[in-house]
Amino acid sequence: MAEPVADWILTAHARFEMARRGIAESLVRRILAAPEQRETVRPGRDIFQSRVKMEGKRYLVRVIVDVDRNPAEVVTVYRTSKINKYWRHDESDL
């Protein structure tokens, strides 16, 4: 499990996209508290992601967070069925 982020807020854009995409705040909270993976995409911005089952299918939910501020800001959230495209595999996965 990757390092979590405890103190965060949702931006208006993130709230809009969560509503549009049917992603509950409770799921975002769970991912930020215990992400399966955390990846830095540029200084100050990380992606927290976990594999979840939604509507009977398996998805990767990705939470994009600006971590260079206090509290951290959730920029956007989305789900994808293309788990292998974004999942970072390491030797422990083999």
C-alpha positions in Angstrom: 0.0 0.0 0.0 1.2 3.5 -0.9 1.6 6.5 1.4 -1.8 8.1 2.1 -2.8 11.8 2.2 -4.8 12.7 5.3 -5.7 16.4 4.9 -7.4 17.3 1.6 -10.2 19.1 0.0 -12.2 18.7 -3.2 -12.1 21.4 -5.8 -15.3 22.4 -7.5 -14.1 20.7 -10.7 -13.4 17.5 -8.9 -16.9 17.6 -7.3 -18.5 18.2 -10.8 -16.6 15.3 -12.4 -17.3 12.9 -9.5 -21.1 13.7 -9.9 -20.9 13.4 -13.7 -19.0 10.1 -13.5 -20.9 8.6 -10.6 -18.0 8.3 -8.2 -18.9 8.7 -4.5 -16.9 10.9 -2.1 -16.6 7.9 0.2 -14.7 6.0 -2.5 -12.3 9.0 -3.0 -11.8 9.2 0.8 -11.0 5.4 0.9 -8.5 5.7 -1.9 -6.7 8.7 -0.4 -6.6 6.9 3.0 -5.2 3.7 1.6 -4.2 3.9 -2.1 -2.9 0.8 -3.8 -0.5 2.9 -5.7 0.8 6.5 -5.6 2.7 8.1 -8.4 4.2 11.5 -8.8 3.5 12.9 -12.3 5.3 16.2 -11.7 6.5 18.1 -8.7 3.5 18.8 -6.5 1.0 16.6 -8.3 0.4 12.9 -7.4 -2.0 10.3 -8.6 -3.5 8.0 -6.1 -5.1 4.9 -7.6 -6.8 1.7 -6.5 -8.6 -1.2 -8.3 -12.3 -1.3 -7.3 -15.4 -3.2 -8.4 -18.3 -1.0 -9.5 -21.5 -2.0 -11.2 -20.2 -5.5 -11.4 -17.1 -4.6 -13.3 -13.5 -4.0 -12.2 -12.1 -0.5 -12.7 -9.1 1.6 -11.8 -10.1 4.7 -10.0 -7.5 7.5 -10.3 -7.5 10.5 -7.9 -5.3 13.4 -9.1 -4.1 15.5 -6.2 -2.1 18.7 -5.9 0.0 17.7 -2.9 2.1 20.9 -2.8 -0.4 22.8 -0.7 -2.1 22.5 2.7 -4.6 21.0 2.6 -3.9 19.0 -0.5 -6.4 19.6 -3.4 -8.2 16.9 -5.3 -8.1 18.2 -8.9 -10.2 15.5 -10.6 -11.2 11.9 -10.3 -12.0 9.3 -12.9 -12.4 5.6 -13.5 -11.1 3.5 -16.3 -11.5 -0.1 -17.3 -8.0 0.1 -18.9 -6.3 -1.1 -15.7 -3.1 -2.4 -17.4 -2.5 0.9 -19.2 -2.1 2.8 -15.9 -1.1 0.1 -13.4 2.5 0.2 -12.4 3.7 -3.4 -12.3 6.7 -4.4 -10.2 8.4 -7.7 -9.4 6.0 -8.5 -6.5 3.2 -8.6 -9.1 4.8 -11.4 -11.1 
